[in-house]
Amino acid sequence: MLMKVLSFLHLPSFLLLLSFIVGLGGCNQKTENHKELYDVVIYGATSAGVAAAVQVHRMGKTVVVVAQGKHIGGLTTGGLGQTDIGNKFVIGGISKEFYARIAKKYENPEAWKWQRKEVYKSTGQRKETDESAMWTFEPKVAMEVIGDMIRENEISVVYDERLDFSKGVQMEGSEIKYIVSETGKKYYGRVFIDATYEGDLMALSGVSYTVGRESGSQYGEDLNGVRIEQAIYHQFPDGVDPYVVAGDAASGLLPGVNPGINPEGTGDNKVQAYCFRMCLTNVPGNRVPFEKPEGYNEIEYEMLFRSIDAGFKKQFFIMSAMPNGKTDSNNYGPLSSDYIGRNYQYPDGDYKKRAEIIREHEIYQKGLMWTLANHPRIPDDIRNEFSQWGLPKDEFIDNGHWTPQLYIREARRMISNFVMTQLHCTQDSIVTQSVGMGAYTMDSHNVQRHVNINGHLKNEGDVEVGGFGPYPISYKAIVPKRDQCTNLLVPVCLSASHIGFGSIRMEPVFMVLGQSAATAACMAIDENDVVQDVDYEVLKARLIADKQILFIE
C-alpha cells in the first residue's frame, strides 16, 4: 500500500516522506554498522517478556523478544495452570487480559474434548468471584493465548538465542549498546529488559545481585535465613533414618542430605527447591503411562520408602484439577516433586551445568512417578492410585508430553538502591512509586535436608506465612543502581530479599511488572532519559490508563 502511494509522488516529495517515516518513533533504524536497532530488546520469552513486548508494541515502539530456547510463556505455558496470586483483584492490564482470553477460549465447546464443561465447573474449578477471567487452564490453551497475543501485536520473537556468557553484553559506560548471542548475532537496543528467571542479562551487565537467603538481621526479617523452627509443613515424620544403611553412619548419608545445619536465622547461598509442574491426566484415552526413566537410581527414593514406613499417609502431591481431566501437580509432603538441595549451582551455572541440573530433575521426577505407580515397596493402595495417572497425549507433543520448563522458583535477585522485603509485604514499611501489587503469602519451598540433633532426617526452608493484604511493589525495585546500568529494567529477578521475593514471584505479578517495565522503557526513550529518571507521576498515569492496579483504596 505504501509503494502505491509513493508511486504517485514526485521525487522531492518522496524523499521528504521517506525522511519523515524514518524519523518516526517506533520504526526500526540502522546503526552505523547497518545493524538493526530496536527501541526495546527483551531477553527472555517468559510471560513477563511477552507482556512487556505487547506493551512496547502498543506504545508504538519497535521490539524484539530474544528467547533462550524454543519454549515461550515460561511457567504460565509450562504446566503451572493453577495460578497462584491470592487476591486476584490486584491483577490488571495485560496480565488480566491474558486470563480473560483464557476464559474466552473455554467458551468454545470444542475446547472440552475430554470432559464436560459443566462437570469441571461443578467439581474441579476453583470458585471465582470474577467470571470474566479464568485462572486454571491447560498448558496448550495458555500457549494458544500467548501465540495469539504475539501474532496480533506483530511481535518479533527469535528462538534458541542464548547470551554468550563470555562477551554477551557490550557496554558504553553505564549503558548497554547491544547483546551478543552464542551464534554471534548482535541485538542493538535503546532500552533492554531482562525477563528471564535466571537474570543472565542483568548479571552480565555488571548489575549487583545476590543468590540464596539473607540473614534475618540484614533487613530485619524474622522469616529469612535458616528457619528450623518454621519447618512444620512438608516434613518427615520423626524417626526417619538418614543413612544409606539404616543405623549405620559409616555407610554415608542418603543423597542430598547435609550432616548438620547452620544456626537459626543465619544466611546462606542455598536456593529453594525446583521442580517441574506436571500436567497429568487419568483419562484413559488421553493418558501415556509412566515409564522408568533411563538413569533411574532407586537410592533417590529410599527417603520416600522410609517416610511411608514411618507413618506418612498424606497426599504426595497437590493435584489441582484443570479442564479436561488434567492436573497441575505440585510438591507436597516430605518427599515429592521438589528435588531439594540439587539446584544450588543453577543460578550462576553455565549452560552445560544448568542442562545437567535440568536433566537430573527430570530423571528424578519421572522416576518418582514410576516408583509411586510400580515399585513393590510402595503400598498397594498408593500404587493403585498412581497407576491411574499418566502424561496427557495432547500436551507438550514435541517434548515427549513432558513440560520443557523447569520451575525456577528463585535464582539471582538484583540488589538495587531499594530492596523489597518482608516488611514491605506486611506493609510495616510503606512502598512508594507502585508499579504493581503482590498479594500472595510469603512462600519459600524447602531449601535443604539435614540430620537433626536426634539423628533423624528433616527438611528445612519451608515458609508459608500470610495474613496480610495486597501491597505495592516499587518501581525502584525493577531498576538497577544508576552507576551500574541506566537502560535496563528487571521485572522478574527484581531487587528483593529471599522472603520478599517469595511473595512477589507469581506469574500474573511478573506479567504486571513486565508491562510496567515496558511502559517505563518507552517513556525513557521518549524523554531521552535514563530509566532511573523516568517521571513517576507520568508513568503512574499511563499505567492506570492501561488498567494496571497500583493500589487499593
SVG drawing of the C-alpha trace seen along z (x, -y; Angstrom):
<svg xmlns="http://www.w3.org/2000/svg" viewBox="-23 -18 57 74">
<polyline fill="none" stroke="black" stroke-width="0.4" points="0.0,0.0 2.8,-2.4 4.5,-1.7 1.2,-2.5 1.1,-5.9 4.8,-6.6 4.3,-5.9 2.2,-9.0 4.7,-11.3 7.4,-13.3 11.0,-12.6 11.3,-15.6 8.0,-14.7 9.1,-11.0 12.3,-11.9 10.5,-14.2 8.0,-11.5 10.7,-8.9 12.7,-11.0 9.6,-11.6 8.9,-7.8 12.5,-7.0 12.3,-9.7 9.2,-8.3 9.5,-6.9 8.8,-3.1 10.5,-2.5 13.5,-0.2 16.7,-2.1 20.2,-1.0 23.3,-1.7 26.5,-2.9 27.3,0.7 24.0,1.3 22.7,3.4 19.0,3.3 18.3,1.1 15.3,1.8 13.7,-0.6 13.4,2.2 15.2,5.5 13.6,8.1 15.8,11.0 13.6,13.9 10.3,15.2 8.6,15.7 5.1,14.5 6.7,11.2 8.7,10.9 5.6,11.4 3.6,8.9 6.4,6.4 6.6,6.9 2.9,6.4 3.1,3.1 6.0,1.8 4.1,2.5 1.0,0.8 3.1,-2.3 4.3,-2.5 7.9,-1.3 9.8,1.5 10.6,4.6 12.3,8.0 12.0,10.9 15.1,13.0 14.1,16.5 16.7,18.7 15.1,21.8 12.1,22.9 9.6,22.6 7.7,19.3 5.5,18.2 7.7,19.7 5.8,21.4 2.5,19.9 2.6,22.2 4.8,24.8 2.4,26.6 1.6,24.0 -2.1,23.9 -3.4,23.4 -2.5,19.7 -1.2,18.6 -1.9,15.0 -4.1,14.6 -6.3,11.5 -7.0,11.6 -8.5,8.1 -5.0,6.6 -4.2,8.1 -4.9,5.7 -3.7,4.6 -2.2,7.2 -1.9,9.8 -5.7,9.7 -6.2,9.6 -4.3,12.9 -6.6,14.6 -9.7,13.1 -8.6,14.6 -8.2,18.0 -11.8,17.8 -12.9,16.9 -11.1,20.0 -13.0,22.2 -16.3,20.8 -15.8,22.8 -17.5,26.2 -14.6,27.7 -12.3,26.9 -13.9,29.6 -12.8,32.9 -12.1,35.0 -14.6,33.6 -17.9,31.8 -17.6,28.2 -20.5,28.5 -18.7,31.4 -15.5,29.4 -17.2,26.3 -19.1,28.2 -16.3,30.4 -12.9,29.1 -12.7,25.3 -11.9,23.0 -14.9,20.9 -14.2,17.4 -15.9,14.2 -14.8,12.7 -16.2,14.8 -14.5,12.5 -11.3,14.4 -10.2,18.0 -7.2,18.7 -6.9,22.5 -6.1,23.9 -4.3,26.4 -0.8,25.6 -1.8,25.9 -4.6,23.4 -2.2,21.0 0.2,21.5 -2.6,20.6 -3.3,17.4 0.4,16.4 0.6,17.2 -2.5,15.0 -1.0,12.1 2.3,12.4 0.6,12.6 -1.9,9.8 0.8,7.4 3.2,8.4 5.9,9.2 9.3,10.4 10.5,13.5 13.8,15.2 14.3,18.6 17.3,20.6 19.4,17.4 21.2,17.6 23.6,14.9 27.2,15.5 28.5,15.7 32.0,14.5 31.1,11.5 27.3,11.3 26.9,7.6 28.6,4.6 28.5,1.6 29.5,-2.1 29.8,-3.5 26.6,-2.5 24.6,-1.9 24.1,1.4 24.7,0.9 24.0,4.4 23.9,8.0 25.5,11.0 24.2,14.5 26.2,17.7 25.6,17.7 27.3,14.3 24.2,12.4 24.0,8.9 20.8,7.2 21.1,3.4 18.6,1.5 17.9,-1.8 16.5,-0.1 16.8,3.6 14.5,5.7 15.8,8.8 12.6,11.0 14.4,14.3 14.0,16.4 17.8,16.5 18.8,12.8 21.6,13.5 21.4,10.2 21.3,8.4 24.4,10.2 26.4,9.8 25.6,6.1 27.5,5.7 24.4,5.2 24.8,6.3 22.8,9.3 22.5,12.0 21.8,15.7 20.3,17.5 19.0,16.3 20.0,13.2 20.3,13.5 17.2,12.4 19.1,9.5 20.2,8.0 16.8,6.4 15.1,7.0 13.1,10.1 12.1,12.8 11.3,15.2 14.6,15.0 17.7,17.2 17.7,20.7 14.4,21.4 14.4,24.7 11.5,23.6 9.5,22.8 9.9,26.3 6.4,27.6 4.9,28.3 6.1,30.8 8.1,32.5 9.4,36.0 7.8,38.0 10.0,38.4 12.4,41.3 13.4,41.4 17.0,42.7 19.3,40.5 21.9,43.1 22.3,45.4 22.3,48.4 19.8,47.6 21.5,47.2 25.0,47.3 26.6,43.8 29.6,45.3 27.6,46.2 27.2,42.5 24.2,40.1 21.5,40.6 21.8,38.5 21.2,34.8 21.4,34.9 23.6,32.5 25.2,33.8 24.2,30.7 22.7,27.2 23.6,23.6 22.0,21.7 18.5,20.3 18.3,17.0 21.7,17.2 22.1,16.6 23.5,18.9 23.8,19.3 21.4,22.2 18.4,21.9 14.8,23.1 14.0,26.3 13.0,26.5 10.6,29.0 8.5,29.5 4.9,28.5 3.5,31.8 0.4,31.8 -1.1,35.3 -4.3,37.0 -6.3,40.0 -8.4,40.1 -7.6,43.4 -7.9,42.3 -5.5,39.4 -3.0,41.0 0.6,42.0 1.7,44.4 4.7,43.6 7.9,45.4 11.1,45.9 13.5,43.3 16.9,44.0 19.3,43.1 16.8,44.2 18.5,44.7 16.5,46.4 18.5,44.9 17.0,41.5 13.6,42.8 14.8,44.5 13.6,41.5 10.2,42.0 10.1,45.6 11.2,44.8 8.8,41.9 5.9,44.2 7.2,46.9 7.4,44.2 3.7,43.5 3.4,40.8 0.0,41.3 -1.0,37.9 -1.0,36.9 2.2,36.9 1.3,34.0 -1.1,31.1 -3.1,32.2 -5.1,29.2 -7.9,30.0 -7.6,28.4 -10.1,28.8 -10.3,32.0 -9.4,34.3 -5.9,32.9 -4.0,31.6 -1.4,29.1 0.6,31.3 2.9,29.6 5.1,30.6 3.5,31.8 4.9,33.7 8.4,34.8 9.5,36.2 7.7,35.1 8.4,33.4 10.9,30.8 14.4,32.1 15.7,30.5 19.3,29.4 20.1,30.3 19.9,26.8 22.4,24.7 24.7,24.4 21.9,23.4 21.7,19.6 25.4,18.9 25.9,22.1 27.0,22.1 24.7,23.7 26.2,27.1 25.8,27.2 22.2,25.9 21.4,28.6 22.8,31.2 20.6,30.0 17.5,29.8 18.1,33.4 18.7,34.6 15.4,33.0 13.6,34.7 15.0,38.1 14.3,37.8 10.7,36.7 9.8,39.2 11.4,41.8 9.3,40.7 6.1,41.1 7.2,44.6 8.1,45.5 4.8,44.5 2.9,46.4 5.0,49.5 7.6,50.1 6.9,53.1 8.0,51.2 5.1,48.8 1.9,50.0 -0.8,51.4 -3.3,48.6 -0.8,45.9 0.4,47.9 -3.2,48.5 -3.9,44.7 -0.9,43.5 -1.1,46.2 -4.3,44.5 -2.3,41.4 0.0,40.5 1.1,37.7 -1.5,36.3 -1.1,37.2 -2.2,33.8 0.3,31.7 3.9,30.9 3.7,33.2 7.2,32.1 8.8,32.9 7.6,36.4 4.5,34.9 6.8,33.5 7.0,29.8 10.2,28.2 10.1,25.6 11.7,26.3 10.1,24.3 12.9,21.9 11.3,20.6 14.2,18.3 17.7,17.7 19.5,14.4 17.9,11.4 19.0,7.9 20.4,5.6 19.4,2.0 19.1,-1.0 15.7,0.3 15.0,3.9 11.5,5.3 11.5,7.2 9.2,8.9 8.4,5.6 7.0,4.3 4.9,7.3 3.3,6.8 3.3,3.0 5.2,2.4 7.3,0.4 5.4,-1.5 6.3,-1.4 6.0,-4.5 6.1,-4.6 4.0,-1.5 4.1,0.3 2.0,3.3 0.8,5.2 1.7,8.5 -0.9,10.5 0.5,14.0 1.7,15.4 5.5,15.2 6.3,18.6 9.6,20.5 9.8,24.2 12.3,26.3 16.0,25.4 17.8,28.4 17.7,31.7 19.7,32.3 20.3,34.6 18.7,33.1 20.1,33.3 18.2,36.6 20.0,38.1 16.8,38.1 16.1,36.8 14.4,33.4 13.6,30.7 14.4,27.1 13.5,23.9 9.7,24.1 8.0,20.8 4.3,20.3 3.1,17.1 0.2,15.0 -2.4,12.9 -1.6,9.6 -3.3,7.7 -2.2,6.8 0.9,4.5 2.5,2.2 5.8,3.1 8.1,0.2 9.4,-1.0 12.8,-1.4 12.9,2.4 13.0,3.1 15.7,0.6 19.4,1.1 21.7,-1.3 22.4,-4.3 26.2,-3.8 25.8,-0.2 23.3,-0.4 21.0,-3.1 19.0,-1.5 18.0,1.9 14.8,2.9 14.5,6.2 10.8,7.2 11.5,10.8 14.8,11.1 13.9,7.8 15.5,6.3 14.0,8.3 15.1,10.3 14.6,14.1 11.4,13.8 10.1,10.7 10.6,12.4 8.8,15.5 5.6,13.5 6.2,11.5 7.3,14.4 3.9,15.2 3.3,15.4 0.5,12.8 2.6,10.4 5.6,11.0 3.3,10.1 2.2,6.9 5.8,5.9 6.7,6.8 4.1,4.4 5.2,1.7 8.8,2.1 8.0,1.8 6.0,-1.4 8.9,-2.9 11.3,-1.8 9.2,-3.6 8.9,-6.7 12.7,-6.8 13.1,-6.6 10.6,-9.4 12.2,-11.7 15.8,-10.7 16.1,-9.8 17.9,-7.0 15.4,-4.6 16.2,-5.9 14.9,-9.3 11.5,-8.4 8.9,-10.7 6.9,-8.5 3.8,-10.6 3.7,-10.4 4.4,-6.7 1.7,-6.2 -0.9,-8.0 -0.1,-5.8 -0.2,-2.6 -3.6,-3.5 -4.9,-4.4 -3.7,-0.9 -5.8,0.7 -2.9,1.6 -3.8,1.9 -1.3,-0.1 -3.0,-0.4 -6.2,0.4 -8.3,-2.4"/>
</svg>
